[in-house]
Amino acid sequence: MKTPRVYILKEACKGIDDCDICRFVCPKEVLGVSDSFNSKGFVPPEVVAEDSCTQCENCMIFCPDMAIIVEKPRKKKTSR
């Protein structure tokens, strides 16, 4: 099975200093601190350990800004 993709919508995020819920609820420390600011001056999280993601979707579910997307790998269709 392929690793899920985790996307951060940096411009929608209010940053780790004002929120940080995503990093708090992640059981595998998939998210770290970005070294850049978004256009609003906030420091968003960044994906640092995507291979560790368990697809629990906690980060996506609890993000109040809906700034995280966890895209699960698609299953291959089997022919009959």
N, CA, C and O of each residue as an XYZ file, in Angstrom:
320
protein
N       0.839     -1.176      0.000
C       0.000      0.000      0.000
C       0.885      1.241      0.000
O       1.883      1.303      0.718
N       0.517      2.210     -0.799
C       1.270      3.446     -0.877
C       1.001      4.328      0.336
O      -0.011      4.188      1.022
N       1.927      5.229      0.574
C       1.799      6.183      1.665
C       0.734      7.227      1.320
O       0.658      7.672      0.175
N      -0.073      7.615      2.281
C      -1.054      8.680      2.016
C      -0.333     10.000      1.780
O       0.799     10.185      2.225
N      -0.977     10.892      1.097
C      -0.433     12.225      0.874
C      -1.114     13.184      1.849
O      -2.333     13.147      2.016
N      -0.332     14.025      2.479
C      -0.858     15.021      3.404
C      -0.531     16.390      2.817
O       0.628     16.711      2.558
N      -1.577     17.188      2.613
C      -1.415     18.514      2.037
C      -1.778     19.581      3.064
O      -2.792     19.471      3.754
N      -0.956     20.598      3.159
C      -1.225     21.744      4.029
C      -1.610     22.915      3.124
O      -0.842     23.300      2.243
N      -2.784     23.471      3.341
C      -3.200     24.666      2.619
C      -2.684     25.856      3.426
O      -3.387     26.410      4.271
N      -1.453     26.225      3.144
C      -0.722     27.186      3.974
C      -1.427     28.523      4.115
O      -1.376     29.138      5.181
N      -2.074     28.976      3.076
C      -2.729     30.281      3.144
C      -3.994     30.258      4.007
O      -4.432     31.306      4.481
N      -4.573     29.100      4.212
C      -5.773     28.976      5.043
C      -5.434     28.803      6.523
O      -6.289     28.993      7.388
N      -4.200     28.447      6.803
C      -3.770     28.133      8.164
C      -3.485     29.392      8.981
O      -2.910     30.355      8.473
N      -3.897     29.376     10.265
C      -3.591     30.509     11.140
C      -2.328     30.274     11.969
O      -2.041     31.022     12.904
N      -1.596     29.255     11.625
C      -0.256     29.073     12.152
C      -0.134     28.293     13.441
O      -1.084     28.141     14.209
N       1.073     27.808     13.645
C       1.333     26.981     14.825
C       1.375     27.791     16.114
O       1.119     27.248     17.188
N       1.690     29.070     16.026
C       1.721     29.895     17.241
C       0.323     30.173     17.766
O       0.121     30.252     18.978
N      -0.651     30.322     16.862
C      -2.022     30.627     17.267
C      -2.923     29.400     17.351
O      -4.035     29.494     17.871
N      -2.476     28.270     16.859
C      -3.353     27.091     16.838
C      -2.573     25.827     17.219
O      -2.581     25.423     18.382
N      -1.912     25.213     16.262
C      -1.080     24.014     16.464
C      -1.867     22.759     16.838
O      -1.290     21.785     17.319
N      -3.168     22.779     16.621
C      -3.996     21.612     16.929
C      -3.548     20.406     16.117
O      -3.485     19.294     16.641
N      -3.240     20.616     14.850
C      -2.866     19.506     13.971
C      -1.666     18.728     14.509
O      -1.660     17.498     14.497
N      -0.672     19.439     14.970
C       0.518     18.758     15.501
C       0.219     18.089     16.834
O       0.795     17.048     17.148
N      -0.666     18.672     17.611
C      -1.027     18.111     18.909
C      -1.787     16.788     18.762
O      -1.561     15.862     19.542
N      -2.687     16.685     17.770
C      -3.530     15.494     17.636
C      -2.905     14.394     16.780
O      -3.464     13.301     16.686
N      -1.768     14.658     16.162
C      -1.124     13.636     15.323
C      -0.368     12.633     16.197
O       0.545     13.017     16.928
N      -0.740     11.354     16.128
C      -0.082     10.360     16.979
C       1.318      9.971     16.499
O       2.061      9.321     17.234
N       1.683     10.358     15.287
C       2.966      9.933     14.713
C       3.921     11.075     14.378
O       4.938     10.855     13.720
N       3.605     12.289     14.822
C       4.454     13.451     14.586
C       4.798     13.634     13.110
O       5.954     13.845     12.743
N       3.769     13.548     12.279
C       3.927     13.702     10.827
C       4.200     15.164     10.469
O       4.871     15.449      9.477
N       3.686     16.078     11.270
C       3.809     17.499     10.973
C       4.859     18.170     11.849
O       4.983     17.881     13.039
N       5.609     19.071     11.227
C       6.613     19.842     11.943
C       6.348     21.321     11.739
O       5.263     21.710     11.305
N       7.322     22.135     12.047
C       7.206     23.580     11.940
C       7.864     24.038     10.640
O       9.014     23.695     10.362
N       7.137     24.801      9.861
C       7.677     25.348      8.617
C       8.708     26.425      8.927
O       8.683     27.027     10.000
N       9.604     26.660      7.995
C      10.584     27.733      8.183
C      10.210     28.985      7.388
O      11.036     29.873      7.173
N       8.937     29.035      6.955
C       8.484     30.205      6.203
C       7.109     30.653      6.700
O       6.408     29.916      7.393
N       6.752     31.858      6.332
C       5.474     32.448      6.706
C       4.509     32.385      5.524
O       4.937     32.353      4.371
N       3.205     32.368      5.811
C       2.240     32.530      4.734
C       2.011     34.026      4.526
O       2.617     34.846      5.216
N       1.152     34.383      3.590
C       0.966     35.803      3.258
C       0.338     36.615      4.404
O       0.400     37.845      4.404
N      -0.261     35.922      5.371
C      -0.865     36.606      6.520
C       0.122     36.766      7.682
O      -0.201     37.360      8.711
N       1.327     36.224      7.496
C       2.354     36.343      8.529
C       2.367     35.212      9.532
O       3.060     35.301     10.545
N       1.615     34.143      9.275
C       1.576     32.992     10.170
C       2.565     31.923      9.710
O       2.852     31.801      8.519
N       3.075     31.163     10.650
C       3.967     30.047     10.344
C       3.133     28.770     10.338
O       2.738     28.292     11.401
N       2.858     28.209      9.162
C       2.055     26.991      9.093
C       2.907     25.753      9.398
O       4.136     25.822      9.384
N       2.256     24.639      9.669
C       3.013     23.401      9.823
C       3.483     22.925      8.453
O       3.036     23.429      7.423
N       4.374     21.966      8.453
C       4.770     21.323      7.208
C       4.898     19.828      7.448
O       5.130     19.385      8.573
N       4.750     19.074      6.403
C       4.837     17.622      6.487
C       6.313     17.241      6.578
O       7.100     17.573      5.692
N       6.682     16.545      7.650
C       8.079     16.160      7.848
C       8.279     14.646      7.881
O       9.406     14.171      7.741
N       7.200     13.884      8.063
C       7.328     12.422      8.158
C       6.110     11.746      7.530
O       5.401     10.982      8.184
N       5.884     12.037      6.263
C       4.696     11.515      5.587
C       4.626      9.982      5.617
O       3.536      9.412      5.670
N       5.774      9.322      5.584
C       5.798      7.858      5.626
C       5.252      7.302      6.937
O       4.855      6.139      6.994
N       5.227      8.109      7.979
C       4.724      7.666      9.281
C       3.215      7.822      9.423
O       2.629      7.331     10.388
N       2.586      8.496      8.477
C       1.150      8.784      8.557
C       0.334      7.492      8.581
O       0.549      6.592      7.768
N      -0.604      7.415      9.523
C      -1.452      6.229      9.662
C      -2.838      6.424      9.052
O      -3.685      5.536      9.148
N      -3.072      7.566      8.433
C      -4.359      7.908      7.818
C      -5.475      8.061      8.847
O      -6.644      7.856      8.522
N      -5.138      8.411     10.057
C      -6.166      8.583     11.091
C      -7.032      9.814     10.806
O      -8.167      9.908     11.271
N      -6.487     10.739     10.047
C      -7.167     11.973      9.645
C      -7.444     12.929     10.800
O      -8.223     13.868     10.640
N      -6.824     12.713     11.961
C      -7.035     13.620     13.088
C      -6.704     15.056     12.714
O      -7.448     15.978     13.049
N      -5.591     15.246     12.022
C      -5.182     16.607     11.657
C      -6.244     17.281     10.792
O      -6.554     18.455     10.993
N      -6.791     16.559      9.852
C      -7.804     17.099      8.945
C      -9.127     17.341      9.677
O      -9.778     18.363      9.463
N      -9.515     16.418     10.522
C     -10.790     16.507     11.243
C     -10.799     17.660     12.245
O     -11.786     18.388     12.343
N      -9.711     17.827     12.984
C      -9.677     18.820     14.056
C      -9.238     20.211     13.619
O      -9.372     21.160     14.391
N      -8.712     20.359     12.396
C      -8.265     21.674     11.931
C      -9.463     22.618     11.809
O     -10.358     22.369     11.001
N      -9.497     23.695     12.595
C     -10.637     24.611     12.548
C     -10.692     25.423     11.257
O     -11.725     26.012     10.937
N      -9.598     25.455     10.523
C      -9.545     26.240      9.284
C      -9.691     25.382      8.034
O      -9.642     25.897      6.917
N      -9.870     24.079      8.216
C      -9.941     23.133      7.100
C      -8.747     23.310      6.164
O      -8.897     23.334      4.943
N      -7.568     23.432      6.752
C      -6.350     23.714      6.011
C      -5.497     22.477      5.759
O      -4.367     22.595      5.287
N      -6.024     21.290      6.069
C      -5.264     20.063      5.874
C      -6.120     19.045      5.134
O      -7.304     18.865      5.420
N      -5.481     18.389      4.178
C      -6.150     17.328      3.425
C      -5.293     16.076      3.522
O      -4.097     16.108      3.229
N      -5.906     14.977      3.932
C      -5.237     13.679      3.929
C      -5.847     12.889      2.785
O      -7.015     12.503      2.829
N      -5.051     12.658      1.777
C      -5.516     11.926      0.598
C      -5.047     10.487      0.724
O      -3.853     10.193      0.660
N      -5.999      9.612      0.902
C      -5.655      8.198      1.046
C      -5.310      7.609     -0.318
O      -5.871      8.008     -1.338
N      -4.380      6.655     -0.323
C      -4.043      6.002     -1.583
C      -5.255      5.279     -2.155
O      -6.044      4.686     -1.420
N      -5.389      5.337     -3.454
C      -6.503      4.655     -4.097
C      -6.181      3.179     -4.280
O      -5.047      2.800     -4.573
N      -7.189      2.374     -4.103
C      -7.019      0.955     -4.314
C      -7.133      0.676     -5.798
O      -7.953      1.277     -6.491
N      -6.317     -0.227     -6.278
C      -6.390     -0.606     -7.692
C      -7.621     -1.448     -7.925
O      -7.958     -2.324     -7.129
N      -8.285     -1.171     -9.023
C      -9.444     -1.975     -9.385
C      -8.961     -3.330     -9.909
O      -7.997     -3.418    -10.670
N      -9.636     -4.343     -9.492
C      -9.288     -5.683     -9.966
C     -10.263     -6.090    -11.048
O     -11.455     -5.790    -10.980
N      -9.752     -6.759    -12.021
C     -10.639     -7.222    -13.105
C     -11.254     -8.549    -12.714
O     -10.672     -9.340    -11.973
N     -12.427     -8.762    -13.227
C     -13.143     -9.992    -12.868
C     -12.875    -11.095    -13.830
O     -13.402    -12.196    -13.669
